[in-house]
């Protein structure tokens, strides 16, 4: 679930005021790991706002086909299939 920038700011303010991670998580009904992650993002990236997009790549049919063809060629090369001057005539 994505929480608003304001909610993140309030959580960070409470943590800065000396409240514990567990206490803040229980008060807002969020997980402790989420509170730790928000604190870590601010510490490492100076960021308070949630991500707008995910870091997932779309792997469409064309990408899957290219990967399959690459594996097929590798198997054919390993087996010696399609090489000129090799194998049975």
Buried (B, 14 or more C-beta within 10 A) or exposed (E): EEBEEEBBBBBBEBBEEEBEBEBBBEEBEBEBEBBEEBBEBBEEEEEBEBEEEEEEEEEEEEEEEEEEEEEEEEEEEEEEEEEEEEEEE
